[in-house]
Amino acid sequence: MKKLFCFVIVAMVAAFMAGACSKKEVQAVEVSSRLNRDSVNLGVLYVDQAYRYVGKDSVSLFEIDTLYKVYQKRVFLAFPYRGEGPIGLYLGDEFPNTEIEGPARTFALFKRVSYPSGLTCEWNEEKGTLVVASKYTPALLDMVFPGKSAYIDPAHSRIHSSLAGAREVNKAGGQSFITFIYQDNDPKLGQVTYKLRLKQLFVYVPQAGFQGYDAWYAMY
């Protein structure tokens, strides 16, 4: 269980991890230099990619420790309404999509228990974006260090308010994701940038009651 929760640190506060370098880029959709304050109802997010950049080299944090790939489909970040307050964690599982149109992925989430992550978020009016910060080290997440922060890159993010919106972008050949950026000075590597790509999940069966799970979600 402890390793399961440590995955969230790789995903959300990736600067706390170490690894080697490789060549790979995170593709993004240019949107705007600022977010709309009312658009930051992110809901539940899935960690799609997590990269560390040192100069021109980059490495996937999932390649640093392949065990985290196993946990990628099990831990989901639950953001508060309008991006103000603590971020929770839900546990769940992916299952085959037999109902949602297109190449959507479907997940069953257990929502009755929200675990603390030690992370919180708030709106930054000056920067026009949402900022996530690590506030404390929770008992189950001893790899969370206080005082770290990441922010949404508005120019490389596309946020939706519904599954239908994400579906339309997918039909048009586009991608929908939210890019978080964190920069830090590593004692060994020097200036390091972490880019995390997260995707929104949207509920389509709010009371599933299937094998103990509470709701079914879809993601494009």
C-alpha positions in Angstrom: 0.0 0.0 0.0 2.8 2.4 0.8 4.3 1.9 -2.7 0.9 2.4 -4.2 0.6 5.8 -2.7 4.2 6.7 -3.5 3.2 6.6 -7.2 1.3 9.9 -6.7 4.5 11.6 -5.8 6.0 10.5 -9.1 3.0 11.8 -10.8 2.2 15.1 -9.1 5.4 16.1 -7.4 7.8 14.5 -9.8 10.8 16.6 -8.7 11.2 14.2 -5.7 12.3 11.3 -7.9 15.6 10.6 -9.7 16.6 8.8 -12.9 18.5 8.7 -16.2 18.1 10.7 -19.5 16.6 9.9 -22.8 15.1 11.6 -25.9 11.3 12.0 -25.9 8.9 14.9 -26.0 5.4 15.5 -24.6 3.1 16.7 -27.3 0.6 19.4 -26.3 -2.2 21.6 -27.7 -1.6 25.3 -27.6 -4.6 27.1 -26.2 -4.0 30.3 -24.3 -1.5 32.1 -22.0 -4.1 32.2 -19.2 -6.8 29.9 -17.9 -10.4 31.0 -17.4 -11.0 31.0 -13.6 -14.3 29.1 -14.1 -12.6 26.4 -16.1 -10.5 24.9 -13.4 -13.1 22.4 -12.2 -10.8 19.6 -13.0 -12.6 16.8 -11.2 -10.8 13.4 -11.3 -7.5 13.2 -13.1 -5.5 10.3 -14.5 -1.7 10.5 -14.8 -1.0 9.9 -18.5 2.7 11.0 -18.7 5.4 12.2 -16.4 8.8 13.4 -17.7 11.9 14.9 -16.3 13.9 17.3 -18.4 17.6 18.2 -17.9 18.8 20.5 -20.7 17.7 18.8 -24.0 17.4 15.4 -22.5 14.3 13.9 -21.0 13.2 10.7 -19.3 9.9 9.2 -18.4 9.5 8.8 -14.7 7.6 5.5 -15.4 10.8 4.2 -17.0 12.8 5.1 -13.9 10.8 2.6 -11.9 8.5 0.4 -13.9 6.5 -0.6 -10.8 4.8 2.8 -11.0 3.3 1.8 -14.3 1.4 -0.9 -12.5 0.0 1.7 -10.1 -0.8 4.2 -12.9 -4.2 2.6 -13.5 -5.0 2.4 -9.7 -4.5 5.8 -8.3 -6.6 8.9 -9.3 -6.2 12.5 -8.2 -9.5 14.1 -7.0 -9.3 17.9 -7.3 -11.6 20.1 -5.2 -14.3 22.3 -6.7 -12.9 25.3 -8.6 -9.4 24.3 -7.6 -9.4 25.5 -4.1 -8.4 23.2 -1.3 -6.8 19.8 -0.6 -6.4 17.2 -3.4 -7.6 13.7 -2.5 -6.9 10.3 -3.9 -9.3 7.6 -5.2 -8.5 4.0 -5.9 -9.9 2.2 -8.9 -9.4 -0.2 -11.9 -9.6 0.1 -15.6 -12.0 -2.3 -17.4 -12.9 -2.9 -21.1 -15.0 -0.2 -22.8 -18.1 -1.6 -24.2 -20.4 1.4 -24.0 -18.6 4.7 -24.8 -18.2 5.9 -28.4 -14.7 6.1 -29.8 -11.4 5.1 -28.3 -12.4 6.0 -24.8 -10.9 4.2 -21.7 -13.2 3.3 -18.9 -12.5 3.0 -15.1 -14.4 1.9 -12.0 -13.6 4.0 -9.0 -14.1 3.5 -5.3 -15.1 7.0 -4.1 -16.5 6.3 -0.6 -13.0 6.8 0.8 -10.8 9.7 -0.3 -7.2 9.4 0.9 -5.1 12.5 1.8 -2.2 13.3 -0.6 -0.5 16.1 1.3 -1.2 18.3 -1.8 -3.4 21.3 -2.1 -4.3 23.7 -4.9 -5.3 27.3 -5.3 -5.9 29.8 -8.1 -3.1 32.3 -8.9 -4.7 35.4 -10.4 -1.4 37.0 -11.3 -0.3 34.1 -13.4 -3.8 33.1 -14.5 -3.4 29.5 -13.6 -3.9 26.8 -10.9 -1.0 26.1 -8.6 -0.5 22.8 -6.7 1.7 22.8 -3.6 2.9 20.1 -1.1 1.8 21.2 2.3 2.8 18.4 4.7 4.0 14.8 4.8 1.0 12.4 5.4 1.5 9.1 7.2 1.0 7.1 4.0 3.1 9.4 1.8 6.4 9.9 3.5 8.0 10.9 0.1 5.9 14.1 0.0 8.2 17.0 1.0 6.6 20.3 2.0 7.3 23.5 0.1 7.2 22.1 -3.5 4.8 23.5 -6.1 3.7 22.9 -9.7 1.4 24.9 -12.0 -0.8 24.2 -15.0 0.7 25.4 -18.2 -2.3 27.2 -19.9 -0.7 27.2 -23.3 -0.4 23.4 -23.3 -3.6 22.4 -21.7 -7.2 21.8 -22.8 -9.8 21.5 -20.0 -13.3 20.2 -20.6 -16.5 20.5 -18.6 -18.0 17.3 -19.9 -17.3 14.0 -21.6 -19.1 15.2 -24.7 -16.6 18.0 -25.1 -13.6 15.7 -24.8 -15.3 13.4 -27.3 -15.8 16.1 -29.9 -12.1 17.1 -29.7 -11.2 13.4 -30.1 -13.4 13.1 -33.2 -11.7 16.1 -34.7 -8.3 14.4 -34.3 -7.2 16.5 -31.3 -6.0 15.5 -27.8 -7.2 16.7 -24.5 -4.9 16.9 -21.5 -3.7 19.2 -18.7 0.1 19.9 -18.4 1.6 20.6 -15.0 5.1 22.0 -14.8 7.6 22.0 -11.9 11.1 23.5 -11.9 13.8 22.8 -9.3 17.5 22.9 -8.7 18.8 19.3 -8.2 22.1 19.0 -6.3 23.5 16.6 -8.9 21.7 17.5 -12.1 21.3 21.2 -11.8 18.3 22.9 -13.3 15.5 20.3 -13.7 12.1 20.7 -15.2 9.2 18.2 -14.7 6.3 18.1 -17.1 3.3 16.0 -16.1 0.4 15.3 -18.5 -2.9 14.5 -16.8 -6.3 13.6 -18.4 -9.8 14.2 -17.1 -12.2 11.4 -16.2 -15.9 12.0 -16.5 -18.5 9.9 -14.7 -21.1 8.1 -16.9 -22.6 5.7 -14.3 -22.7 7.6 -11.0 -23.9 4.6 -8.9 -22.4 1.5 -10.5 -22.4 -0.8 -7.5 -20.2 -3.2 -9.4 -17.8 -5.3 -7.2 -17.8 -2.7 -4.5 -16.9 0.3 -6.8 -19.1 3.4 -6.6 -18.9 4.9 -10.1 -17.8 4.3 -13.7 -15.7 6.9 -15.5 -14.6 7.4 -19.1 -11.6 9.2 -20.5 -10.4 10.2 -24.0 
